[in-house]
């Protein structure tokens, strides 16, 4: 299982709507609107890195209002 945080920049005024929409996607554990350089932070998990990439590219990025994403896989050291 691969876990990651996806940091999202949205169009102005769209953070809450984007967070709510992403929260309904399978594989998304949590989706929260935040303040700072990013507008939404998502916790997601998938079976492997390829599945994580698929989740981000085909399910999360197409959500209306998203400008940019940054995916940060969790590492266990």
Secondary structure, 3 states (H helix, E strand, C coil): CEEEEEEEEECCCCHHHHHHHHHCCCCEEEEEECCCCCCEEEEEEECCHHHHHHHHHHHHCCCCCEEEEEEEECCCC
